[in-house]
Amino acid sequence: MNIEEPVGAGLTRVWHVSDVLVDTNTEYQHLVIGRTAQGVSLFCDDERQSTELSQLVYHEALLVPALLLADKVDRVLVVGSSEGVVSQISVAAGASVVDHVDIDTQAVKLCAQHLPYGYTAEELAGAERGDGNVRVHYTDGWEFIRTSTDRYDIVLVDLPDEQDGTDAQHNRLYGKEFLELCKNLLAPGGVVAYQGGCPTLWRNSTLVQCWRRFEETFTSPVYFGSDEHEWAFFFGTSVDSPVERLVERLATLPYKPETIDELTLRGSTVPPISVRR
């Protein structure tokens, strides 16, 4: 099986899937899990979401800066991120409660059954029951956040990339109104974390839009562009001198990142000039 993934205007790349483990339409998306040259890989609507080779680079870039910026890491809210990796890292970093919200029940269950990273089927079953630190909620992220009265040290949103010119149902979770709702759920010293998009010049339009929303919403937005992935991540905070805080707290973080060190933190926090302009 070949999957043709759109990566920009007039551009696609082709993934060869040598062994198809899952090929199905859930209520919300076309989902494929199969073996590629990068190991077992997850595709949603023909877009690569994660691969065995690079998933840790991606998930650490998404979460580790938030762990370092937040005043404390006790309660974490995750919207999307079907694989469950960021929930596991949050617990390893000290979180006593991780509420994981995902609208696509079937996608989360299939990831747990077939991906060699993230939740196992047994871990997911326990999280569905609310046993332990992680609690899984199969519901719309917008409604969960709009109606929640809880407060969180980190609110993390990990969705497929925002889609320009479409009515993709997840686009509303990138908008300014939803970002404000996320900010309103923060405990003092809390952080909002987002997958922001791709910084490559010829596909960065949605990333620029998302960054502008963070600049309008937070006094000290932090950019983190992964050199070893093709994605950038945004962190909404009010911390003074955020880069120095990232570096200073790295050594004391209970979770020890495998793909981020001090030089990574210093070198990945300057947005590309096309984004800054």
C-alpha positions as CSV (number, residue, x, y, z in Angstrom):
1,M,0.0,0.0,0.0
2,N,1.2,3.5,-0.8
3,I,-0.1,6.6,1.0
4,E,0.2,9.9,-0.8
5,E,0.5,12.6,1.9
6,P,-0.1,16.3,1.0
7,V,2.7,18.5,2.3
8,G,2.1,21.8,0.6
9,A,0.5,23.5,-2.4
10,G,1.0,21.2,-5.3
11,L,3.3,18.9,-3.3
12,T,2.9,15.4,-1.9
13,R,5.2,12.7,-0.6
14,V,4.6,8.9,-0.9
15,W,4.9,6.5,2.0
16,H,5.3,2.9,1.3
17,V,3.4,0.8,3.9
18,S,4.8,-2.7,3.6
19,D,2.4,-4.3,6.2
20,V,-1.0,-2.8,6.8
21,L,-2.2,-3.5,10.4
22,V,-5.3,-1.3,10.3
23,D,-7.1,0.4,7.5
24,T,-10.5,1.7,8.6
25,N,-12.8,4.7,8.7
26,T,-13.6,5.8,12.2
27,E,-16.5,8.2,12.9
28,Y,-14.1,11.1,12.3
29,Q,-11.3,10.1,10.0
30,H,-9.6,7.5,7.8
31,L,-7.0,5.8,9.9
32,V,-4.2,3.6,8.8
33,I,-1.6,1.9,11.0
34,G,1.2,0.0,9.2
35,R,4.9,-0.7,8.9
36,T,7.0,1.8,7.0
37,A,10.7,2.5,6.7
38,Q,10.3,4.4,10.0
39,G,8.7,1.5,11.8
40,V,5.1,1.2,12.8
41,S,3.4,4.4,11.7
42,L,0.1,6.1,12.2
43,F,-1.7,8.0,9.4
44,C,-5.0,10.0,9.7
45,D,-6.7,11.2,6.5
46,D,-3.4,10.4,4.7
47,E,-1.3,12.5,7.0
48,R,1.5,11.0,9.0
49,Q,0.8,11.6,12.7
50,S,3.6,9.6,14.3
51,T,6.2,6.9,13.5
52,E,8.1,4.5,15.7
53,L,11.4,6.2,14.6
54,S,10.5,9.9,15.4
55,Q,7.6,9.9,17.8
56,L,9.7,10.6,20.9
57,V,11.3,13.6,19.3
58,Y,7.9,14.9,18.5
59,H,6.2,14.2,21.9
60,E,9.2,15.5,23.9
61,A,9.2,18.7,21.9
62,L,5.5,19.1,22.5
63,L,5.6,18.5,26.2
64,V,9.0,19.0,27.8
65,P,9.2,22.8,27.4
66,A,5.8,23.0,29.2
67,L,7.0,20.8,32.0
68,L,10.0,23.2,32.5
69,L,7.9,26.4,32.2
70,A,5.0,25.5,34.5
71,D,5.3,26.5,38.2
72,K,4.4,22.9,39.1
73,V,3.4,19.7,37.3
74,D,0.5,18.1,39.2
75,R,-2.6,18.3,37.0
76,V,-2.3,18.0,33.2
77,L,-5.1,18.2,30.5
78,V,-4.4,16.6,27.1
79,V,-6.7,17.2,24.2
80,G,-6.1,14.9,21.2
81,S,-2.8,13.0,21.1
82,S,-4.4,9.6,20.6
83,E,-1.2,7.6,21.1
84,G,-1.0,8.5,24.8
85,V,2.7,9.2,24.9
86,V,2.4,12.7,26.5
87,S,0.1,11.3,29.2
88,Q,2.8,8.8,30.1
89,I,5.5,11.4,30.1
90,S,3.4,13.7,32.3
91,V,3.1,11.0,34.9
92,A,6.8,10.3,34.7
93,A,7.4,14.1,35.3
94,G,5.3,14.0,38.5
95,A,1.7,14.6,37.5
96,S,-0.9,13.0,39.8
97,V,-3.8,13.6,37.4
98,V,-3.8,13.5,33.7
99,D,-7.2,14.1,32.0
100,H,-6.8,12.8,28.4
101,V,-9.7,14.0,26.1
102,D,-10.1,12.6,22.6
103,I,-13.2,12.7,20.4
104,D,-12.3,9.6,18.5
105,T,-12.8,6.5,20.7
106,Q,-11.9,4.0,18.0
107,A,-8.6,5.8,17.1
108,V,-7.4,5.8,20.7
109,K,-8.2,2.1,21.1
110,L,-6.6,1.1,17.8
111,C,-3.4,3.0,18.7
112,A,-3.2,1.1,22.0
113,Q,-3.7,-2.2,20.3
114,H,-1.2,-1.7,17.4
115,L,1.4,1.0,18.2
116,P,4.6,-0.1,20.0
117,Y,4.6,3.3,21.8
118,G,2.0,5.0,24.0
119,Y,-0.7,3.2,25.9
120,T,-0.8,-0.5,25.9
121,A,-4.3,-2.0,25.7
122,E,-4.2,-2.8,29.4
123,E,-3.0,0.7,30.3
124,L,-5.8,2.2,28.2
125,A,-8.5,0.0,29.9
126,G,-7.3,1.2,33.3
127,A,-7.4,4.9,32.2
128,E,-10.9,4.4,30.8
129,R,-11.9,3.2,34.2
130,G,-10.1,6.0,35.9
131,D,-7.7,3.7,37.7
132,G,-4.4,5.4,38.4
133,N,-3.1,8.8,37.3
134,V,-4.5,8.9,33.8
135,R,-8.2,9.3,33.1
136,V,-9.4,9.0,29.5
137,H,-12.5,10.9,28.4
138,Y,-14.1,10.2,25.0
139,T,-15.7,13.5,24.2
140,D,-15.4,16.7,22.3
141,G,-12.4,18.7,23.5
142,W,-14.2,22.0,23.0
143,E,-17.1,21.0,25.2
144,F,-14.9,19.4,27.9
145,I,-12.8,22.6,28.2
146,R,-15.9,24.9,27.9
147,T,-17.7,23.2,30.8
148,S,-14.8,22.2,33.0
149,T,-14.4,23.9,36.4
150,D,-11.0,22.2,37.1
151,R,-7.7,24.0,36.9
152,Y,-4.6,22.5,35.3
153,D,-0.9,23.3,35.4
154,I,-0.6,22.3,31.8
155,V,-3.2,22.3,29.1
156,L,-1.8,20.6,26.0
157,V,-3.5,20.5,22.6
158,D,-2.2,18.0,20.1
159,L,-4.2,17.8,16.9
160,P,-3.7,17.2,13.2
161,D,-2.5,20.3,11.5
162,E,-4.9,23.2,11.0
163,Q,-6.4,23.0,7.5
164,D,-6.6,26.2,5.5
165,G,-9.7,26.6,3.4
166,T,-11.5,23.6,4.7
167,D,-14.2,22.9,7.3
168,A,-12.2,20.3,9.1
169,Q,-13.9,19.7,12.5
170,H,-10.7,20.2,14.5
171,N,-10.0,23.7,13.0
172,R,-12.2,25.3,15.7
173,L,-9.7,24.0,18.3
174,Y,-7.0,26.2,16.8
175,G,-9.1,29.4,17.0
176,K,-8.6,32.4,19.3
177,E,-11.8,31.6,21.3
178,F,-10.6,28.1,22.1
179,L,-7.1,29.3,23.0
180,E,-8.7,31.7,25.5
181,L,-10.8,28.9,27.0
182,C,-7.6,26.9,27.5
183,K,-5.9,29.8,29.1
184,N,-8.9,30.2,31.5
185,L,-8.4,26.7,32.8
186,L,-4.8,27.3,33.9
187,A,-3.8,27.2,37.5
188,P,-1.5,30.1,38.6
189,G,1.8,29.6,36.8
190,G,0.3,27.3,34.3
191,V,1.2,26.8,30.6
192,V,-0.8,26.1,27.4
193,A,1.1,23.9,24.9
194,Y,0.2,23.4,21.3
195,Q,1.3,21.6,18.2
196,G,1.6,24.7,16.0
197,G,2.4,23.6,12.5
198,C,5.3,23.3,10.1
199,P,7.9,26.1,9.9
200,T,9.0,25.2,6.4
201,L,8.6,28.3,4.3
202,W,6.3,26.8,1.7
203,R,3.9,25.3,4.2
204,N,4.0,27.6,7.2
205,S,0.8,29.6,6.7
206,T,-1.2,27.9,9.5
207,L,1.9,28.1,11.8
208,V,2.1,31.8,11.3
209,Q,-1.7,32.2,12.1
210,C,-1.4,30.1,15.2
211,W,1.7,32.0,16.4
212,R,-0.1,35.3,16.0
213,R,-2.9,34.0,18.2
214,F,-0.4,33.1,20.9
215,E,1.2,36.5,20.7
216,E,-2.2,38.1,21.2
217,T,-3.2,35.8,24.1
218,F,-0.1,35.4,26.2
219,T,2.4,37.9,27.6
220,S,5.4,35.6,27.0
221,P,4.6,33.1,24.2
222,V,7.5,30.6,23.7
223,Y,8.3,29.1,20.3
224,F,10.1,25.7,20.1
225,G,11.0,24.4,16.6
226,S,12.2,20.9,16.5
227,D,15.3,20.5,14.3
228,E,14.9,16.8,14.2
229,H,11.2,16.8,13.2
230,E,9.4,19.1,10.8
231,W,7.0,20.7,13.4
232,A,7.0,23.6,15.7
233,F,5.4,24.0,19.1
234,F,4.0,26.9,21.0
235,F,3.8,27.5,24.8
236,G,1.6,30.2,26.3
237,T,3.0,31.6,29.5
238,S,3.6,34.7,31.5
239,V,7.1,33.7,32.7
240,D,9.8,36.3,32.6
241,S,13.0,35.2,30.7
242,P,11.4,31.9,29.6
243,V,14.5,30.6,27.8
244,E,16.6,30.9,30.9
245,R,13.9,29.2,32.9
246,L,13.9,26.3,30.5
247,V,17.6,25.8,30.8
248,E,17.8,26.2,34.6
249,R,15.1,23.7,35.3
250,L,16.2,21.0,32.9
251,A,18.5,19.3,35.4
252,T,15.9,19.0,38.1
253,L,13.1,17.7,35.9
254,P,12.0,14.2,37.2
255,Y,11.5,13.1,33.6
256,K,14.8,12.9,31.7
257,P,14.4,13.7,28.1
258,E,16.2,11.6,25.5
259,T,16.0,14.1,22.6
260,I,16.3,17.5,24.3
261,D,19.3,19.0,26.1
262,E,20.4,22.5,27.1
263,L,21.7,23.4,23.6
264,T,18.5,22.2,22.1
265,L,16.5,24.5,24.4
266,R,18.6,27.5,23.5
267,G,18.8,26.8,19.8
268,S,15.2,26.0,19.1
269,T,13.4,28.9,20.7
270,V,13.9,31.5,18.0
271,P,11.1,31.6,15.5
272,P,12.1,31.7,11.8
273,I,12.4,35.2,10.4
274,S,9.3,34.6,8.2
275,V,7.3,33.9,11.4
276,R,8.8,36.9,13.3
277,R,7.9,39.3,10.5
